[in-house]
Structures are given as structure tokens and as C-alpha cells.
């Protein structure tokens, strides 16, 4: 990893992003998801929710990693449960493998703990399951329900993973996000 003294983290409500934050995020998104990547992703037709919080990882004045965060009342087997969501995990291709996303995901888990979240949830491509498992995330082998423009649907395009925060994370059953996926 780069010199840790130059690394900084900025966790803020998405509505508080500055114009400079937004421009840095636009540059990161373009580097991680160029059009030729977006055009081939199976999830390109999914309607996603916007994050409520953004965790920005800076190396000096350069945005090198990002995590979108959502906190929501969802239903676990029909029971309202306060869960946290992680989405939009991105690290600049030039600095991947240096631990930026790992540190950011751990910081997000602390944020969830401070906000009394039962468990966290994310969806990821199959090739990222090992990475998240290494960070303590567990496979959820139940049904994940999400809202889409046509109504509530079962989300099966990516692998669902959960992380215990203040309670056990479910391994099976039904989770209804009661809204768009993240």
C-alpha cells in the first residue's frame, strides 16, 4: 500500500459531496467501468438505489477507492430488521491489490456497528466471493427480493453475501430489501 500517512478516509452523507468529490468520483467510475465493461455486465439493466452515504478513500488528493452505503429497514423472513448495504465498491485499476477496498470495507462495518445494524448485505460477481469471504462475509443461500420498476423480483444475477454486525447474519431464508438493490 502507498505511504499510509497520505491515506485519508471521508465518510459523509451522499448529499454532502462537494463538486470536487463528485468530479473525483466521476473519474473513478470512468476508470473502473468504461463503456465496454458496462455494456457487457449482466446487471446493466438493473435499477439500483443511490447510496445514502459515501466512503471515499483518498491517497493524497486522488480518489483511489469508494464504497456506497445504505441503511434500511428490510424484512428477514417477514420480520423488519435494520440492515446495512454496501454497493458500488470501486478501486482504481492502477492501485488494486494494495488493500484500499479491504480497509474501506472494514471501516464501513464499524460504521454499521455504530448505527446498530443487525447485519450487512452486498451482492457481488462470483469472482469476488473469495475476496469478501476473506473479510468475514458469508454466502446467503436464501431468496433476496428487491424492487424493480415492474414490481418485486427475486435477485439472482449476483451472489448475495452477508456480514454479522450486532446480530447473526442469516445463511438462508428470505430477505426482502423493501426497495431497490444497492
C-alpha positions in Angstrom: 0.0 0.0 0.0 1.0 3.6 -0.5 2.5 5.5 2.4 -0.2 5.3 5.0 0.4 8.8 6.1 -1.0 10.1 2.8 -4.2 7.9 3.1 -7.4 9.5 4.3 -11.0 8.4 4.6 -14.0 10.6 4.1 -17.4 9.1 5.2 -20.2 11.5 4.5 -23.8 11.7 3.5 -24.1 11.4 -0.3 -25.9 14.8 -0.3 -22.8 16.4 1.2 -20.4 15.6 -1.7 -18.6 18.7 -2.8 -18.2 19.5 -6.6 -14.6 18.3 -6.2 -15.8 15.0 -4.6 -18.3 14.5 -7.5 -15.6 15.1 -10.1 -13.2 12.7 -8.5 -16.0 10.1 -8.2 -16.8 10.6 -11.9 -13.2 10.0 -12.8 -13.0 6.8 -10.7 -16.3 5.4 -12.2 -14.9 6.0 -15.7 -11.7 4.2 -14.9 -13.4 1.2 -13.2 -16.4 1.0 -15.6 -15.5 2.1 -19.1 -18.4 1.8 -21.6 -17.0 -1.5 -23.0 -17.3 -3.0 -19.4 -20.7 -1.6 -18.7 -22.1 -2.9 -22.0 -21.3 -6.5 -21.1 -22.3 -6.6 -17.5 -25.4 -8.8 -16.8 -26.6 -6.3 -14.1 -26.6 -3.3 -16.6 -30.4 -3.4 -16.8 -31.0 -3.4 -13.0 -32.3 -0.3 -11.4 -30.1 0.4 -8.4 -30.7 2.7 -5.4 -28.4 5.6 -4.8 -26.2 5.3 -1.7 -27.2 7.4 1.4 -23.5 7.6 2.4 -20.3 7.5 0.6 -16.9 6.3 1.9 -14.2 7.9 -0.1 -10.6 6.7 0.2 -8.0 9.3 -0.8 -4.3 8.9 -1.4 -3.1 12.5 -1.1 -5.6 14.3 -3.4 -6.5 11.4 -5.6 -9.7 9.3 -5.0 -8.5 5.7 -5.1 -11.4 3.8 -3.7 -15.1 4.2 -3.0 -18.0 2.4 -1.2 -21.6 3.3 -1.3 -23.5 2.7 1.9 -27.3 2.2 2.5 -29.1 1.7 5.8 -32.6 0.4 5.5 -35.4 -1.5 7.3 -35.7 -4.7 5.4 -37.6 -7.9 6.1 -35.8 -11.0 7.2 -38.3 -13.9 7.0 -41.1 -11.3 7.3 -39.7 -9.5 10.3 -38.5 -5.9 10.0 -34.7 -5.8 10.5 -32.3 -2.8 10.3 -29.6 -3.8 7.8 -26.7 -2.1 6.1 -25.9 -2.3 2.5 -22.6 -2.0 0.7 -22.6 -1.3 -3.1 -20.6 0.5 -5.7 -17.3 -0.9 -4.3 -14.6 0.5 -6.7 -10.8 0.8 -6.6 -8.8 2.5 -9.3 -7.4 -0.2 -11.6 -3.9 1.3 -11.1 -3.9 0.6 -7.3 -5.8 -2.6 -7.0 -4.4 -5.2 -4.7 -2.9 -2.7 -2.3 -5.6 -3.0 0.4 -7.7 0.1 -0.2 -11.0 -1.7 -0.6 -10.2 -4.0 2.4 -9.6 -1.1 4.7 -12.7 0.7 3.4 -15.0 -2.3 3.9 -13.7 -2.7 7.4 -14.4 0.9 8.1 -18.0 0.5 6.7 -18.5 -2.4 9.1 -17.5 -0.1 12.1 -20.0 2.5 10.8 -22.7 -0.2 10.7 -21.9 -1.2 14.3 -22.1 2.4 15.4 -25.5 2.6 13.8 -27.0 -0.5 15.4 -27.2 -2.6 12.2 -28.1 -6.3 12.6 -26.1 -7.4 9.6 -24.8 -6.1 6.3 -25.6 -7.3 2.8 -23.9 -6.9 -0.6 -24.2 -8.6 -3.9 -21.1 -9.4 -6.0 -19.9 -11.2 -9.0 -18.8 -14.8 -8.4 -15.1 -13.9 -8.9 -15.3 -11.6 -5.9 -16.7 -14.2 -3.4 -13.3 -15.2 -2.2 -12.3 -11.6 -1.6 -15.4 -10.9 0.6 -15.2 -14.3 2.3 -11.6 -13.4 3.4 -13.1 -10.3 5.0 -15.6 -12.3 7.1 -18.6 -12.1 4.7 -20.7 -15.3 4.4 -22.8 -16.6 1.5 -26.5 -16.1 1.8 -28.2 -19.1 0.2 -31.8 -18.0 0.5 -34.0 -15.7 -1.5 -33.2 -12.0 -2.0 -36.2 -9.9 -3.0 -35.8 -6.4 -4.5 -37.9 -3.8 -6.0 -37.6 -3.1 -9.7 -39.8 -0.9 -12.0 -42.1 -3.9 -12.7 -42.5 -4.8 -9.0 -40.8 -7.1 -6.5 -38.5 -9.7 -8.1 -36.0 -12.3 -6.9 -32.5 -11.1 -7.4 -30.4 -13.8 -8.9 -27.8 -12.0 -11.1 -25.1 -11.8 -8.5 -24.1 -13.7 -5.3 -25.6 -12.4 -2.1 -23.3 -12.1 0.9 -23.9 -11.1 4.5 -21.8 -10.0 7.4 -22.8 -10.2 11.0 -22.7 -6.8 12.8 -24.8 -6.7 16.0 -26.7 -9.9 15.3 -26.1 -13.2 13.4 -26.2 -12.9 9.7 -28.7 -15.2 8.0 -27.4 -18.0 5.9 -30.8 -18.9 4.4 -34.4 -17.8 4.4 -35.9 -14.7 2.7 -34.6 -11.2 2.7 -36.8 -8.5 1.2 -34.9 -5.3 0.8 -38.2 -3.4 0.7 -36.7 -1.2 -2.1 -34.2 -1.1 -4.9 -31.0 -3.1 -4.5 -27.6 -1.5 -3.9 
